Amino acid sequence: MKPRNALPQKERHARSKAAKLIHDSPLVIGSLVEMANTCGKPNCKCAKGDKHKSWCLAVRDQGKRKMLHIPHELESEVFEWVKNYRELRKAMETISQANVERITLLKNTAKE
């Protein structure tokens, strides 16, 4: 493997970002879904159409989709975890694309 400084700057940056996210930040693979529910009380605002809103985290557990209710006090924290995963995924896509380009280049030089 080449030394890191031999890699393109874009790939080095993506690798550094991915390592930092993995080591320093909690992350979760999932999507946030805003839910709107009625509580069933006849005099509540939700009975008139103004439903109660809350957030759920959609995740996969053993191949099945699960919806986990996010308590209001944890919303910002869980939003950050999902954002961290999305950033990690973007960094991994950049690294993967650089490797695909590297394979293509090696394949073309081997033909010559």
N, C-alpha and C positions, 0 to 999 in steps of 0.2 A: 504494500500500500504506500502510496506517495505521502510525503509529509503534508500536513494540513495547509501550509502556505503555498503548496503547489496547486491546490484546488482553486477554482474560480471564486471570486469574492462573494458572489450571490449564494453559492453553495456553502461556503464557510459560514456566512451569516445565518443561513437556515439551520445548519448543524449546531451552531452555538445556541440559537434560539430554542431549538428542540431540546437540547441537553439542559438548558436552564429551566424550561417549563417542566420537564420530567423530574428534575431534582428539587426544584424550589416551590412548585405550585401544585396544589391539589387540582385534579381535573376529573371530569366524568363524561363518559360517552353517552349522550342522550340529547333530547330536544325538550325545550320548554314549551308547554302548551297552556294557554289561558283558558280556564274553564268558567262557565257561567251557570250557576245553579239556583234553584229555589229551595227555601228552607221548609216550606209547608205551613208556616204560620199565616192565618187568613188576613191579618192586618199589616203584614210586613210589606215593605216597598217591593219585594220581589214578586209578590202576588199581583202587583199592578204592572209588571213587565221589567222593572229595574232590578235585574238579577244580581246576586252576590258573585263577585269575581274572585278567583284565586288561581294560583299557578300550580301546575303539576309537571313532574319530570317524567318523560316517556323514555324508558330504558328497555333493553332486552336482557332477559334472565333465562338462561338455558334455552334460547331460541324463541322464547315467548315474550310478547310485549307486555310491559307492566307500566302502570301509571302510579307514580308516587306523589302524594300531596306534599307541597312545600309550605311549611308554616311561614307566616308573614315575616317573622324575625330572621328567617334563614334565606329569604328570597335573594337578597343582594349577593350573599355568599355563593349560593348555588348558580346564580347567573354568571358569576366570575368563573366558577369551575367549568361551566359549559363553554364560556368564551376561551378559556385556557386550552381546552381540547380542540376547539376550532383552529386556534393559532398553531397548535402542534400539528394538526392535520395539514394545514397549509405549508408549514415548514417541511413536513415529510413529502408532500407532493413536489416541492421544489427540489429536494434531494433526489427523489426518484426520477424526475425529469432530467436532471443532470446526469444520472447514471444511464438512462436510456440514450441520451446523446453520446455518452462515452462509449457505449456498446456499439452504436451505429458507426461512430468514427473508427473504432477498432476493427469492426467487420469490414468496413470499406478499405482500410489500409492493408488488411490481410489479403484481400482480393488482388491487390496490386503487386 
